[in-house]
């Protein structure tokens, strides 16, 4: 389990590093922008080859369309030369490549705009994700470790008066209920109630591991988001005296406040649902342990009553099943 969590955290760190190091998309000149420095200027429009070399100053400014003008629909040679020597025109018409969120470092950009509060929020999110994954694996294994048929066989053996067979059936099981029953059967002559309480407390503690951490994260994440909101607003109002930077600074501060708040609330919502689910599973396990302990004690008392001279301490291990986690 620890190896799996280590591999997962390493993969997450490598993914974040790859996002941070991904190159930004190339910048292209907008349409209509002047050509870059070093490009040759456009060649002026040359005179038509068929036109006379000298122009009479007394002639009217408008030329006759029949005087050596190119036919309608044909491109002028000067225009072709100008288009060939001006690469900025074709570059401006090329659409910029769409890199998406990963290509433009969207995640890293939002993280930086969230301000310094985003670092503790990032730590809280990593801890919450790790705890949720660990608990999912644990409860999945708990589901596969259940053995209700074996529990019925143990109760059947106790009902038939074969306590040794019941102890043999419950020995070496990974089911929490069977482990508690085995502990009680092996210590029934000393203190049945005490043995059941200790075994049930151990199983409940295992099931409720990290629930306190999840409860803390659910409360801490919105508070960190609120702290980011306050720091963002403070940053916004600190620039109100400067008229030149007021609009840009206020906009950046408001963005910082909103990003931090959204991240804090998102982590709290993400951790709250698994926390409630795991808490309900622990409550169900407590009920199963209490029911099995009560049935075991009642059946052992019924068999002991048939044999005089042997007494078993009675009592339901309710203090163990209702212990705090």
LUMNULO-406461 format. One line per field, with one value per residue (C-alpha): residue number from 1; x, z, y. Coordinates in steps of 0.1 Angstrom, whole numbers, plus 2048, in hexadecimal, padded with zeros to 3 digits. Example, Ala and Ser with C-alpha at 12.3 -4.5 7.8 and 13.67 -1.06 7.14 Angstrom:
drenvo [1, 2]
px [87B, 889]
pz [84E, 847]
py [7D3, 7F5]
end
This chain:
drenvo [1, 2, 3, 4, 5, 6, 7, 8, 9, 10, 11, 12, 13, 14, 15, 16, 17, 18, 19, 20, 21, 22, 23, 24, 25, 26, 27, 28, 29, 30, 31, 32, 33, 34, 35, 36, 37, 38, 39, 40, 41, 42, 43, 44, 45, 46, 47, 48, 49, 50, 51, 52, 53, 54, 55, 56, 57, 58, 59, 60, 61, 62, 63, 64, 65, 66, 67, 68, 69, 70, 71, 72, 73, 74, 75, 76, 77, 78, 79, 80, 81, 82, 83, 84, 85, 86, 87, 88, 89, 90, 91, 92, 93, 94, 95, 96, 97, 98, 99, 100, 101, 102, 103, 104, 105, 106, 107, 108, 109, 110, 111, 112, 113, 114, 115, 116, 117, 118, 119, 120, 121, 122, 123, 124, 125, 126, 127, 128, 129, 130, 131, 132, 133, 134, 135, 136, 137, 138, 139, 140, 141, 142, 143, 144, 145, 146, 147, 148, 149, 150, 151, 152, 153, 154, 155, 156, 157, 158, 159, 160, 161, 162, 163, 164, 165, 166, 167, 168, 169, 170, 171, 172, 173, 174, 175, 176, 177, 178, 179, 180, 181, 182, 183, 184, 185, 186, 187, 188, 189, 190, 191, 192, 193, 194, 195, 196, 197, 198, 199, 200, 201, 202, 203, 204, 205, 206, 207, 208, 209, 210, 211, 212, 213, 214, 215, 216, 217, 218, 219, 220, 221, 222, 223, 224, 225, 226, 227, 228, 229, 230, 231, 232, 233, 234, 235, 236, 237, 238, 239, 240, 241, 242, 243, 244, 245, 246, 247, 248, 249, 250, 251, 252, 253, 254, 255, 256, 257, 258, 259, 260, 261, 262, 263, 264, 265, 266, 267, 268, 269, 270, 271, 272, 273, 274, 275, 276, 277, 278, 279, 280, 281, 282, 283, 284, 285, 286, 287, 288, 289, 290, 291, 292, 293, 294, 295, 296, 297, 298, 299, 300, 301, 302, 303, 304, 305, 306, 307, 308, 309, 310, 311, 312, 313, 314, 315, 316, 317, 318, 319, 320, 321, 322, 323, 324, 325]
px [800, 81C, 82E, 80F, 809, 82E, 82B, 80B, 81A, 839, 823, 80F, 830, 83D, 81C, 81D, 842, 83A, 81D, 834, 84F, 839, 842, 82A, 81B, 82E, 822, 816, 812, 7EE, 7DE, 7E5, 805, 824, 83E, 85B, 87C, 893, 878, 87E, 865, 84A, 855, 843, 82B, 83E, 831, 821, 839, 822, 81F, 835, 855, 84D, 82C, 81F, 81A, 7FD, 7EB, 7CE, 7D5, 7BF, 7CC, 7B7, 7AF, 7BA, 7DD, 7F1, 7DB, 7DB, 7BB, 79F, 7A5, 7CA, 7E3, 7FC, 821, 829, 80F, 81D, 840, 833, 822, 841, 857, 83F, 83D, 82B, 80B, 809, 815, 7FA, 7DF, 7EB, 7D5, 7E8, 7EC, 7D3, 7E6, 7C9, 7CC, 7EC, 7FD, 7F8, 800, 7DC, 7E0, 801, 7F5, 7D6, 7EC, 803, 7E6, 7D7, 7F3, 808, 7EA, 7E9, 808, 7F7, 7D7, 7ED, 7FB, 7D8, 7CC, 7E8, 7E2, 7BD, 7C2, 7DB, 7C4, 7A6, 7B9, 7C7, 7A4, 795, 7AF, 7AA, 784, 787, 79D, 784, 769, 77C, 786, 762, 758, 734, 731, 74E, 73D, 71E, 733, 743, 720, 714, 732, 72C, 707, 711, 727, 748, 75C, 77D, 76F, 762, 785, 795, 77E, 784, 7AA, 7BF, 7A2, 7A6, 782, 780, 761, 772, 791, 77D, 76A, 78B, 799, 779, 779, 79D, 798, 774, 780, 793, 77D, 767, 75B, 77E, 78B, 76F, 773, 798, 794, 777, 78A, 7A8, 792, 77F, 7A0, 7AD, 78D, 78D, 7B1, 7B7, 792, 79E, 7B6, 79A, 784, 7A0, 7A5, 780, 781, 7A3, 79F, 783, 795, 7B4, 79E, 78F, 7B2, 7BB, 79C, 7A7, 7CB, 7BF, 7A7, 7C3, 7DA, 7BE, 7B7, 7DC, 7DF, 7C1, 7D5, 7E9, 7D3, 7EB, 7EB, 7CA, 7B5, 7CF, 7D8, 7B4, 7AB, 7C9, 7C0, 79C, 7A8, 7BF, 7A2, 78A, 7A4, 7AE, 78A, 780, 79E, 796, 771, 77A, 791, 778, 75C, 774, 77D, 75B, 749, 763, 765, 73F, 741, 75D, 74C, 72D, 742, 752, 72F, 724, 743, 73C, 719, 726, 73F, 726, 70C, 726, 733, 710, 706, 727, 722, 6FE, 706, 723, 70E, 6F3, 70C, 71C, 6FB, 6F8, 719, 718, 737, 743, 73C, 743, 743, 726, 723, 721, 740, 72E, 74A, 762, 74B, 741, 764, 770, 784]
pz [800, 809, 7E8, 7D4, 7E5, 7DF, 7BA, 7B7, 7C8, 7B2, 792, 79E, 7A4, 782, 771, 782, 778, 754, 754, 762, 748, 729, 70F, 707, 6E4, 6CB, 6C8, 6A5, 699, 697, 676, 66C, 681, 670, 663, 67B, 67A, 65F, 646, 625, 61E, 604, 5E1, 5D4, 5B8, 597, 578, 55E, 543, 528, 535, 528, 53C, 53E, 54A, 53E, 55C, 54A, 546, 55D, 57C, 572, 559, 53F, 546, 523, 527, 530, 54E, 557, 54F, 568, 580, 57A, 596, 592, 591, 5AC, 5C3, 5BF, 5C7, 5E5, 5F2, 5ED, 5FF, 61D, 632, 64E, 63B, 639, 65D, 66B, 65A, 669, 688, 6A9, 6B4, 6CE, 6EA, 702, 728, 728, 70C, 71D, 740, 74B, 76D, 775, 76B, 782, 79E, 79C, 79A, 7B9, 7CF, 7EB, 7FB, 7DF, 7ED, 80D, 7F9, 7E2, 801, 80F, 7ED, 7EB, 80E, 808, 7E7, 7F8, 815, 7FF, 7E9, 807, 817, 7F6, 7F4, 818, 816, 7F5, 807, 824, 80B, 7FD, 820, 82B, 833, 83E, 837, 84E, 869, 866, 86A, 88A, 899, 88F, 8A0, 8C0, 8BF, 8BD, 8DB, 8C8, 8D3, 8C7, 8A4, 8A5, 8B0, 894, 87A, 885, 888, 86D, 85D, 84F, 856, 873, 881, 881, 891, 8AD, 8B2, 8B3, 8CD, 8E2, 8DF, 8EA, 909, 913, 934, 93F, 933, 914, 916, 919, 8FC, 8E5, 8EF, 8E7, 8C6, 8BB, 8C4, 8AF, 891, 894, 897, 877, 864, 870, 868, 858, 85D, 875, 859, 840, 858, 85E, 838, 832, 84B, 842, 81C, 81C, 837, 821, 803, 819, 823, 7FE, 7F9, 814, 807, 7E4, 7EE, 803, 7E5, 7CF, 7E7, 7EC, 7C8, 7C7, 7CD, 7AD, 790, 775, 785, 797, 77D, 776, 79B, 7A7, 78C, 796, 7BB, 7B4, 79E, 7BA, 7D3, 7BD, 7B3, 7D7, 7E2, 7C6, 7CD, 7F2, 7ED, 7D2, 7EA, 806, 7EF, 7E2, 806, 815, 801, 808, 82C, 831, 81E, 833, 853, 84A, 843, 865, 875, 862, 86E, 892, 88F, 880, 89C, 8B7, 8A9, 8A6, 8C9, 8D8, 8C5, 8D0, 8F4, 8F5, 8E5, 8FC, 91B, 90F, 90C, 92D, 93F, 936, 948, 96C, 97D, 95F, 95D, 941, 948, 936, 926, 903, 8F6, 8EE, 8FC, 8E2, 8C5, 8CE, 8D5, 8C5, 8A5]
py [800, 818, 810, 817, 838, 842, 839, 84E, 86C, 869, 868, 886, 89A, 891, 89B, 8BD, 8C2, 8B9, 8D2, 8ED, 8E7, 8E4, 8FF, 91B, 91D, 933, 957, 962, 985, 990, 998, 9BC, 9BF, 9D0, 9B8, 9AE, 9C0, 9B3, 9AA, 9BC, 9D7, 9D2, 9DA, 9F8, 9F3, 9F3, A03, 9ED, 9E1, 9ED, A11, A2C, A35, A5A, A68, A89, AA1, AB0, A8F, A88, A74, A57, A3F, A2F, A0A, A01, A11, 9F2, 9E8, 9C3, 9B1, 9AD, 990, 98E, 995, 9B1, 9A7, 9C1, 9B3, 990, 99C, 9AF, 990, 97B, 993, 999, 979, 98B, 98B, 965, 961, 977, 962, 942, 939, 933, 90F, 904, 8F3, 8F0, 8F1, 8DD, 8EF, 911, 905, 90E, 8FC, 90B, 92D, 92B, 91E, 93C, 955, 946, 955, 946, 936, 91D, 90B, 8FF, 8F8, 8E1, 8CF, 8CA, 8BC, 8A3, 897, 894, 881, 869, 862, 85C, 844, 831, 82D, 822, 806, 7FC, 7FA, 7E7, 7CE, 7CD, 7C4, 7A7, 79C, 797, 773, 771, 74C, 745, 75A, 745, 726, 733, 73B, 718, 708, 71C, 713, 6EF, 6F3, 6EE, 70D, 6FE, 6FB, 71E, 72B, 717, 725, 749, 746, 757, 769, 78D, 795, 7AE, 79D, 77B, 789, 798, 777, 763, 77B, 777, 751, 74E, 763, 759, 749, 769, 786, 782, 7A6, 7B5, 7A0, 7AA, 7CF, 7CF, 7BC, 7D2, 7F2, 7E7, 7E0, 801, 814, 804, 80D, 831, 838, 85B, 865, 881, 88C, 88E, 8A0, 8BA, 8BE, 8C4, 8E0, 8EE, 8F1, 90B, 91F, 920, 92B, 946, 951, 953, 969, 981, 984, 989, 9A5, 9B5, 9B5, 9C4, 9E1, 9E8, 9F4, A0B, A2B, A26, A2F, A20, 9FD, 9FD, 9EA, 9CF, 9CA, 9C9, 9AF, 99A, 99B, 991, 974, 969, 96A, 956, 93C, 935, 933, 91B, 904, 903, 8FB, 8E1, 8CE, 8CF, 8C1, 8A7, 89B, 89F, 884, 868, 873, 86E, 84D, 83F, 84B, 837, 818, 81B, 81E, 7FE, 7EC, 7F6, 7E8, 7C7, 7C4, 7CC, 7B3, 797, 79D, 79D, 77D, 76C, 775, 76A, 749, 742, 74B, 733, 717, 71F, 71E, 6FA, 6F2, 6FD, 70A, 71E, 743, 75C, 781, 791, 7B3, 7C1, 7D1, 7F1, 807, 7FA, 7FD, 820, 82B, 84B, 849]
end
